[in-house]
């Protein structure tokens, strides 16, 4: 999906994403999900965002 943003908006978003250790794409998804949830428009069957960081090591 192509998303056109004002360059300054993108730079601010990218800095915010970096502060939260997310990619710009993940930050956009996070913000969209939060806005949808707060407005009561997020479908109930939407999978949660996977946790950030490395996957856990398998138990031995």
Backbone as XML, in Angstrom:
<?xml version="1.0"?>
<chain id="A" units="angstrom">
  <residue number="1" name="UNK">
    <atom name="N" x="0.844" y="-1.161" z="0.000"/>
    <atom name="CA" x="0.000" y="0.000" z="0.000"/>
    <atom name="C" x="0.897" y="1.235" z="0.000"/>
  </residue>
  <residue number="2" name="UNK">
    <atom name="N" x="0.604" y="2.142" z="-0.856"/>
    <atom name="CA" x="1.345" y="3.382" z="-0.923"/>
    <atom name="C" x="0.678" y="4.393" z="-0.006"/>
  </residue>
  <residue number="3" name="UNK">
    <atom name="N" x="1.465" y="5.037" z="0.840"/>
    <atom name="CA" x="0.945" y="6.056" z="1.746"/>
    <atom name="C" x="1.761" y="7.321" z="1.522"/>
  </residue>
  <residue number="4" name="UNK">
    <atom name="N" x="1.095" y="8.374" z="1.140"/>
    <atom name="CA" x="1.786" y="9.642" z="0.911"/>
    <atom name="C" x="1.668" y="10.500" z="2.150"/>
  </residue>
  <residue number="5" name="UNK">
    <atom name="N" x="2.798" y="10.890" z="2.683"/>
    <atom name="CA" x="2.847" y="11.733" z="3.864"/>
    <atom name="C" x="3.715" y="12.953" z="3.585"/>
  </residue>
  <residue number="6" name="UNK">
    <atom name="N" x="3.395" y="14.030" z="4.240"/>
    <atom name="CA" x="4.265" y="15.195" z="4.219"/>
    <atom name="C" x="5.615" y="14.742" z="4.773"/>
  </residue>
  <residue number="7" name="UNK">
    <atom name="N" x="6.709" y="15.128" z="4.152"/>
    <atom name="CA" x="8.025" y="14.679" z="4.631"/>
    <atom name="C" x="8.298" y="15.004" z="6.103"/>
  </residue>
  <residue number="8" name="UNK">
    <atom name="N" x="7.844" y="16.145" z="6.569"/>
    <atom name="CA" x="8.061" y="16.492" z="7.970"/>
    <atom name="C" x="7.235" y="15.608" z="8.897"/>
  </residue>
  <residue number="9" name="UNK">
    <atom name="N" x="6.036" y="15.240" z="8.458"/>
    <atom name="CA" x="5.208" y="14.323" z="9.248"/>
    <atom name="C" x="5.891" y="12.963" z="9.322"/>
  </residue>
  <residue number="10" name="UNK">
    <atom name="N" x="6.417" y="12.510" z="8.180"/>
    <atom name="CA" x="7.111" y="11.223" z="8.172"/>
    <atom name="C" x="8.330" y="11.244" z="9.085"/>
  </residue>
  <residue number="11" name="UNK">
    <atom name="N" x="9.112" y="12.321" z="9.032"/>
    <atom name="CA" x="10.302" y="12.414" z="9.889"/>
    <atom name="C" x="9.918" y="12.380" z="11.360"/>
  </residue>
  <residue number="12" name="UNK">
    <atom name="N" x="8.856" y="13.087" z="11.735"/>
    <atom name="CA" x="8.396" y="13.069" z="13.126"/>
    <atom name="C" x="7.929" y="11.668" z="13.511"/>
  </residue>
  <residue number="13" name="UNK">
    <atom name="N" x="7.213" y="11.006" z="12.613"/>
    <atom name="CA" x="6.746" y="9.647" z="12.858"/>
    <atom name="C" x="7.919" y="8.684" z="12.995"/>
  </residue>
  <residue number="14" name="UNK">
    <atom name="N" x="8.911" y="8.818" z="12.134"/>
    <atom name="CA" x="10.081" y="7.940" z="12.179"/>
    <atom name="C" x="10.864" y="8.137" z="13.480"/>
  </residue>
  <residue number="15" name="UNK">
    <atom name="N" x="10.994" y="9.386" z="13.941"/>
    <atom name="CA" x="11.673" y="9.629" z="15.220"/>
    <atom name="C" x="10.891" y="9.003" z="16.367"/>
  </residue>
  <residue number="16" name="UNK">
    <atom name="N" x="9.574" y="9.163" z="16.363"/>
    <atom name="CA" x="8.717" y="8.585" z="17.402"/>
    <atom name="C" x="8.850" y="7.066" z="17.384"/>
  </residue>
  <residue number="17" name="UNK">
    <atom name="N" x="8.815" y="6.487" z="16.197"/>
    <atom name="CA" x="8.955" y="5.036" z="16.068"/>
    <atom name="C" x="10.301" y="4.586" z="16.634"/>
  </residue>
  <residue number="18" name="UNK">
    <atom name="N" x="11.359" y="5.300" z="16.315"/>
    <atom name="CA" x="12.680" y="4.953" z="16.831"/>
    <atom name="C" x="12.744" y="5.032" z="18.345"/>
  </residue>
  <residue number="19" name="UNK">
    <atom name="N" x="12.080" y="6.027" z="18.925"/>
    <atom name="CA" x="12.046" y="6.161" z="20.381"/>
    <atom name="C" x="11.386" y="4.954" z="21.039"/>
  </residue>
  <residue number="20" name="UNK">
    <atom name="N" x="10.439" y="4.342" z="20.326"/>
    <atom name="CA" x="9.703" y="3.199" z="20.862"/>
    <atom name="C" x="10.188" y="1.867" z="20.290"/>
  </residue>
  <residue number="21" name="UNK">
    <atom name="N" x="11.345" y="1.913" z="19.625"/>
    <atom name="CA" x="11.974" y="0.718" z="19.034"/>
    <atom name="C" x="11.043" y="0.000" z="18.059"/>
  </residue>
  <residue number="22" name="UNK">
    <atom name="N" x="10.365" y="0.774" z="17.237"/>
    <atom name="CA" x="9.503" y="0.224" z="16.199"/>
    <atom name="C" x="9.968" y="0.767" z="14.853"/>
  </residue>
  <residue number="23" name="UNK">
    <atom name="N" x="9.570" y="0.078" z="13.802"/>
    <atom name="CA" x="9.762" y="0.623" z="12.460"/>
    <atom name="C" x="8.665" y="1.659" z="12.222"/>
  </residue>
  <residue number="24" name="UNK">
    <atom name="N" x="8.840" y="2.486" z="11.213"/>
    <atom name="CA" x="7.798" y="3.460" z="10.884"/>
    <atom name="C" x="6.504" y="2.726" z="10.524"/>
  </residue>
  <residue number="25" name="UNK">
    <atom name="N" x="6.616" y="1.620" z="9.798"/>
    <atom name="CA" x="5.439" y="0.841" z="9.432"/>
    <atom name="C" x="4.715" y="0.314" z="10.673"/>
  </residue>
  <residue number="26" name="UNK">
    <atom name="N" x="5.459" y="-0.229" z="11.621"/>
    <atom name="CA" x="4.854" y="-0.752" z="12.851"/>
    <atom name="C" x="4.226" y="0.372" z="13.671"/>
  </residue>
  <residue number="27" name="UNK">
    <atom name="N" x="4.839" y="1.554" z="13.651"/>
    <atom name="CA" x="4.287" y="2.687" z="14.385"/>
    <atom name="C" x="2.966" y="3.125" z="13.770"/>
  </residue>
  <residue number="28" name="UNK">
    <atom name="N" x="2.891" y="3.161" z="12.443"/>
    <atom name="CA" x="1.643" y="3.513" z="11.769"/>
    <atom name="C" x="0.558" y="2.508" z="12.126"/>
  </residue>
  <residue number="29" name="UNK">
    <atom name="N" x="0.884" y="1.207" z="12.101"/>
    <atom name="CA" x="-0.108" y="0.189" z="12.452"/>
    <atom name="C" x="-0.549" y="0.343" z="13.907"/>
  </residue>
  <residue number="30" name="UNK">
    <atom name="N" x="0.390" y="0.579" z="14.799"/>
    <atom name="CA" x="0.069" y="0.770" z="16.213"/>
    <atom name="C" x="-0.901" y="1.941" z="16.390"/>
  </residue>
  <residue number="31" name="UNK">
    <atom name="N" x="-0.604" y="3.050" z="15.747"/>
    <atom name="CA" x="-1.452" y="4.233" z="15.880"/>
    <atom name="C" x="-2.829" y="4.025" z="15.260"/>
  </residue>
  <residue number="32" name="UNK">
    <atom name="N" x="-2.876" y="3.363" z="14.112"/>
    <atom name="CA" x="-4.168" y="3.084" z="13.484"/>
    <atom name="C" x="-5.012" y="2.157" z="14.344"/>
  </residue>
  <residue number="33" name="UNK">
    <atom name="N" x="-4.389" y="1.125" z="14.911"/>
    <atom name="CA" x="-5.135" y="0.210" z="15.779"/>
    <atom name="C" x="-5.658" y="0.932" z="17.016"/>
  </residue>
  <residue number="34" name="UNK">
    <atom name="N" x="-4.828" y="1.800" z="17.599"/>
    <atom name="CA" x="-5.258" y="2.534" z="18.792"/>
    <atom name="C" x="-6.432" y="3.454" z="18.454"/>
  </residue>
  <residue number="35" name="UNK">
    <atom name="N" x="-6.343" y="4.158" z="17.330"/>
    <atom name="CA" x="-7.433" y="5.047" z="16.921"/>
    <atom name="C" x="-8.711" y="4.257" z="16.653"/>
  </residue>
  <residue number="36" name="UNK">
    <atom name="N" x="-8.585" y="3.115" z="15.979"/>
    <atom name="CA" x="-9.766" y="2.281" z="15.709"/>
    <atom name="C" x="-10.373" y="1.753" z="17.007"/>
  </residue>
  <residue number="37" name="UNK">
    <atom name="N" x="-9.526" y="1.333" z="17.934"/>
    <atom name="CA" x="-10.007" y="0.812" z="19.218"/>
    <atom name="C" x="-10.727" y="1.903" z="20.013"/>
  </residue>
  <residue number="38" name="UNK">
    <atom name="N" x="-10.114" y="3.089" z="20.093"/>
    <atom name="CA" x="-10.704" y="4.185" z="20.855"/>
    <atom name="C" x="-12.029" y="4.651" z="20.262"/>
  </residue>
  <residue number="39" name="UNK">
    <atom name="N" x="-12.202" y="4.484" z="18.957"/>
    <atom name="CA" x="-13.450" y="4.902" z="18.317"/>
    <atom name="C" x="-14.478" y="3.779" z="18.259"/>
  </residue>
  <residue number="40" name="UNK">
    <atom name="N" x="-14.099" y="2.587" z="18.791"/>
    <atom name="CA" x="-15.022" y="1.450" z="18.768"/>
    <atom name="C" x="-15.164" y="0.817" z="17.405"/>
  </residue>
  <residue number="41" name="UNK">
    <atom name="N" x="-14.189" y="1.007" z="16.538"/>
    <atom name="CA" x="-14.262" y="0.483" z="15.169"/>
    <atom name="C" x="-13.311" y="-0.672" z="14.891"/>
  </residue>
  <residue number="42" name="UNK">
    <atom name="N" x="-12.512" y="-1.064" z="15.858"/>
    <atom name="CA" x="-11.577" y="-2.177" z="15.652"/>
    <atom name="C" x="-12.352" y="-3.484" z="15.752"/>
  </residue>
  <residue number="43" name="UNK">
    <atom name="N" x="-12.337" y="-4.298" z="14.689"/>
    <atom name="CA" x="-13.048" y="-5.573" z="14.757"/>
    <atom name="C" x="-12.516" y="-6.449" z="15.900"/>
  </residue>
  <residue number="44" name="UNK">
    <atom name="N" x="-13.398" y="-7.175" z="16.548"/>
    <atom name="CA" x="-13.024" y="-8.001" z="17.689"/>
    <atom name="C" x="-12.134" y="-9.173" z="17.350"/>
  </residue>
  <residue number="45" name="UNK">
    <atom name="N" x="-12.130" y="-9.597" z="16.093"/>
    <atom name="CA" x="-11.347" y="-10.778" z="15.725"/>
    <atom name="C" x="-9.981" y="-10.430" z="15.131"/>
  </residue>
  <residue number="46" name="UNK">
    <atom name="N" x="-9.537" y="-9.189" z="15.296"/>
    <atom name="CA" x="-8.221" y="-8.781" z="14.795"/>
    <atom name="C" x="-7.151" y="-9.360" z="15.713"/>
  </residue>
  <residue number="47" name="UNK">
    <atom name="N" x="-6.151" y="-9.970" z="15.109"/>
    <atom name="CA" x="-5.052" y="-10.544" z="15.897"/>
    <atom name="C" x="-4.246" y="-9.421" z="16.546"/>
  </residue>
  <residue number="48" name="UNK">
    <atom name="N" x="-3.716" y="-9.659" z="17.740"/>
    <atom name="CA" x="-2.904" y="-8.623" z="18.377"/>
    <atom name="C" x="-1.583" y="-8.426" z="17.636"/>
  </residue>
  <residue number="49" name="UNK">
    <atom name="N" x="-0.987" y="-7.268" z="17.863"/>
    <atom name="CA" x="0.332" y="-7.001" z="17.282"/>
    <atom name="C" x="1.330" y="-7.918" z="17.983"/>
  </residue>
  <residue number="50" name="UNK">
    <atom name="N" x="2.184" y="-8.608" z="17.237"/>
    <atom name="CA" x="3.184" y="-9.472" z="17.884"/>
    <atom name="C" x="4.083" y="-8.649" z="18.804"/>
  </residue>
  <residue number="51" name="UNK">
    <atom name="N" x="4.552" y="-9.237" z="19.898"/>
    <atom name="CA" x="5.434" y="-8.493" z="20.802"/>
    <atom name="C" x="6.721" y="-8.087" z="20.097"/>
  </residue>
  <residue number="52" name="UNK">
    <atom name="N" x="7.285" y="-6.985" z="20.551"/>
    <atom name="CA" x="8.536" y="-6.489" z="19.969"/>
    <atom name="C" x="9.709" y="-7.308" z="20.478"/>
  </residue>
  <residue number="53" name="UNK">
    <atom name="N" x="10.809" y="-7.247" z="19.748"/>
    <atom name="CA" x="12.032" y="-7.911" z="20.183"/>
    <atom name="C" x="12.185" y="-9.285" z="19.576"/>
  </residue>
  <residue number="54" name="UNK">
    <atom name="N" x="13.197" y="-9.963" z="20.068"/>
    <atom name="CA" x="13.500" y="-11.307" z="19.575"/>
    <atom name="C" x="12.498" y="-12.303" z="20.125"/>
  </residue>
  <residue number="55" name="UNK">
    <atom name="N" x="12.208" y="-13.333" z="19.330"/>
    <atom name="CA" x="11.318" y="-14.380" z="19.840"/>
    <atom name="C" x="12.001" y="-15.114" z="20.997"/>
  </residue>
  <residue number="56" name="UNK">
    <atom name="N" x="11.214" y="-15.646" z="21.919"/>
    <atom name="CA" x="11.831" y="-16.377" z="23.042"/>
    <atom name="C" x="12.567" y="-17.617" z="22.542"/>
  </residue>
  <residue number="57" name="UNK">
    <atom name="N" x="13.627" y="-17.982" z="23.272"/>
    <atom name="CA" x="14.365" y="-19.197" z="22.934"/>
    <atom name="C" x="13.515" y="-20.405" z="23.327"/>
  </residue>
  <residue number="58" name="UNK">
    <atom name="N" x="13.551" y="-21.460" z="22.503"/>
    <atom name="CA" x="12.778" y="-22.655" z="22.831"/>
    <atom name="C" x="13.315" y="-23.307" z="24.118"/>
  </residue>
  <residue number="59" name="UNK">
    <atom name="N" x="12.410" y="-23.851" z="24.884"/>
    <atom name="CA" x="12.805" y="-24.554" z="26.107"/>
    <atom name="C" x="13.526" y="-25.835" z="25.752"/>
  </residue>
  <residue number="60" name="UNK">
    <atom name="N" x="14.493" y="-26.192" z="26.576"/>
    <atom name="CA" x="15.236" y="-27.442" z="26.305"/>
    <atom name="C" x="14.708" y="-28.564" z="27.147"/>
  </residue>
</chain>
